[in-house]
Amino acid sequence: MAEPPPQSGNAVLGEEKTVNSYNFKGRNAIITGGARGIGFATAERFLDCGAAVSLWDFDHEALDEAATS
């Protein structure tokens, strides 16, 4: 009989888990540094999963641009 794959927490090691497999409908996410880079990409992923997203950043011009894209 084959041994089951090694496990870590709730995920099977080697199995790809993406944020898109989560449902955040009805949830709120506040993303600091959300005007660009990792913060912006994180905000996009939360939006893809149905969350309401608030972006915070010191760069107000970049923040306005990010909010309209």
LOVEX-190534 format. One record per residue (C-alpha): z, y, x. Coordinates in steps of 0.1 Angstrom, whole numbers, plus 5000, padded with zeros to 4 digits. Layout:
N
ZYX ...
END
This chain:
69
500050005000 499050345014 501850595021 501850915000 500851235018 503551445035 505151705013 506552045019 508352214990 506152184960 502852174978 501151874994 500351965030 496652005036 496052095000 494652444996 496652664972 495253004963 496853294944 494053264918 495652944906 498553144893 498853324859 500453674862 499553794827 502354004813 503754064848 503954374869 503254404906 504154704928 502154714960 503354944988 500655035013 498054954986 495455214995 493654985021 493854675041 496154395033 497954595005 494654664988 493454304991 496854184977 496454424947 492954294940 494253934939 497154024916 494654194893 492353884894 495453684882 496053914852 498954134865 499354504859 499354664893 500854984906 499755104940 501955314963 500855474995 501555785017 497855865019 497156014985 493456064991 492955695000 495155594971 493055784947 489955624961 491555274959 492555334923 489055414912 487355114931 
END
